[in-house]
Amino acid sequence: MMTVFVRKAKESDLLKVQRLLAKAGVREEGIEDHLEHFLVVVDDRDEMIGTIGMEKYGAYALFRSFVIAANAWTVERSLHFLSIALQYAKEQKIEAIYLCAQGSNRLFQQLGFREINSDDVPSNIKESAHFKNRRKDASVWMYEFTSL
């Protein structure tokens, strides 16, 4: 079984993140502007096998570029990585997370995301290049942090 670690991306990870996204067919433009809020998954040989980015807009954030390499992907690993990303967002004082996705809906539902109408997305998220350039067939999902 492969041992994996999740850590914040470093500047030196940029090219590796871009390569991983390109290999998965995921748009990579603009990630250099948000790399400070990217998380990466590395294996025990320090090979990057996954990434997820977060674009912060005040109390809201947009998850983007969620990729786990095909040879390392499992439902459990994906759920675990997304859970860590949500915890990171909570630590950053984010109130709600948005994401655009095709497929993977069950994965997001299991973590408490709900599908919403794109009209209900806050204007600062709507204005982000990543949101504006999303595929028109992509669903919009939201996760709201509740205070207990």
C-alpha positions in Angstrom: 0.0 0.0 0.0 1.2 3.5 -1.0 1.9 5.9 1.8 0.9 9.5 1.0 1.4 12.9 2.6 -0.5 16.1 2.1 1.3 19.4 2.4 1.0 23.0 1.3 2.4 23.6 -2.2 5.7 25.4 -2.4 6.9 27.8 -5.2 9.1 25.0 -6.4 6.0 22.8 -6.9 4.5 25.0 -9.6 5.8 23.2 -12.6 4.9 19.8 -11.1 1.4 21.0 -10.4 1.1 22.3 -13.9 2.3 19.0 -15.4 -0.1 17.0 -13.2 -3.1 19.2 -14.3 -2.1 19.1 -18.0 -1.8 15.3 -17.9 -5.3 15.2 -16.4 -6.7 17.6 -19.0 -7.4 20.2 -16.3 -7.0 24.0 -17.1 -3.9 25.3 -15.3 -4.0 29.0 -16.1 -3.9 31.3 -13.1 -2.7 28.8 -10.6 0.5 30.8 -10.1 -1.6 33.5 -8.6 -3.1 31.2 -6.0 -0.3 28.6 -5.4 0.0 29.7 -1.8 -3.4 28.1 -1.2 -2.8 24.9 -3.1 -2.3 21.6 -1.3 -0.4 18.7 -2.9 -0.4 15.0 -2.3 3.0 13.3 -2.5 4.0 9.7 -2.1 6.8 8.3 0.0 9.3 9.0 -2.8 8.1 12.7 -2.8 6.4 12.2 -6.2 3.4 14.5 -6.6 0.3 12.4 -7.2 -2.5 14.9 -6.4 -3.4 18.6 -6.0 -6.3 20.9 -5.1 -6.3 24.6 -5.2 -8.2 27.2 -3.3 -8.8 30.7 -4.5 -9.7 33.0 -1.6 -12.2 35.8 -2.0 -12.9 37.2 1.4 -15.1 34.8 3.4 -15.6 32.7 0.4 -13.4 30.4 -1.6 -13.4 28.4 -4.9 -11.9 25.0 -5.0 -10.2 24.2 -8.3 -7.8 21.9 -9.9 -8.7 18.8 -7.9 -6.7 16.0 -9.4 -5.3 12.7 -8.2 -3.2 10.7 -10.6 -5.0 7.8 -12.2 -2.5 5.2 -10.8 -3.0 6.5 -7.3 -6.8 7.3 -7.3 -9.1 5.6 -4.9 -12.4 6.8 -3.5 -11.0 6.7 0.0 -7.9 8.7 -0.9 -10.1 11.3 -2.7 -12.4 11.7 0.2 -9.5 11.9 2.7 -7.8 14.6 0.5 -11.0 16.6 0.1 -11.6 16.4 3.9 -8.1 17.8 4.5 -8.7 20.5 2.0 -12.0 21.4 3.8 -10.2 21.5 7.1 -7.6 23.8 5.6 -10.3 26.1 4.3 -11.9 26.2 7.7 -8.6 27.1 9.3 -8.4 30.0 6.8 -11.7 31.3 8.2 -13.7 30.5 5.0 -17.5 30.4 5.5 -18.4 28.7 2.2 -16.5 26.8 -0.5 -17.7 26.6 -4.1 -16.5 24.3 -6.9 -17.4 23.5 -10.5 -17.3 19.9 -11.6 -18.4 17.4 -14.1 -19.1 14.0 -12.6 -17.7 13.1 -9.1 -21.0 14.3 -7.7 -21.4 11.5 -5.3 -17.9 12.2 -3.9 -18.9 15.8 -3.1 -22.2 14.8 -1.7 -20.6 12.4 0.7 -18.6 15.3 2.2 -21.6 17.6 2.6 -21.5 19.7 -0.6 -24.8 20.5 -2.3 -25.5 21.4 -5.9 -26.6 25.0 -6.3 -27.7 27.3 -9.1 -24.8 29.4 -10.5 -27.0 32.5 -9.9 -26.6 31.8 -6.2 -22.8 32.1 -6.2 -21.4 35.3 -4.6 -20.3 37.9 -7.1 -16.6 37.9 -6.1 -16.5 34.1 -7.0 -18.5 34.7 -10.2 -15.9 37.3 -11.3 -12.9 34.9 -10.9 -11.4 33.8 -14.2 -11.7 30.1 -13.2 -15.4 30.4 -12.6 -16.0 32.5 -15.7 -14.2 30.0 -17.9 -15.8 26.9 -16.4 -17.4 24.4 -18.8 -21.0 25.3 -19.4 -22.1 21.7 -18.5 -20.3 21.9 -15.2 -22.4 21.7 -12.0 -21.8 24.2 -9.2 -21.4 22.9 -5.7 -21.3 24.6 -2.3 -20.1 23.6 1.1 -21.1 25.8 4.0 -19.2 25.7 7.3 -21.6 25.8 10.2 -20.5 27.0 13.6 -21.3 24.6 16.4 
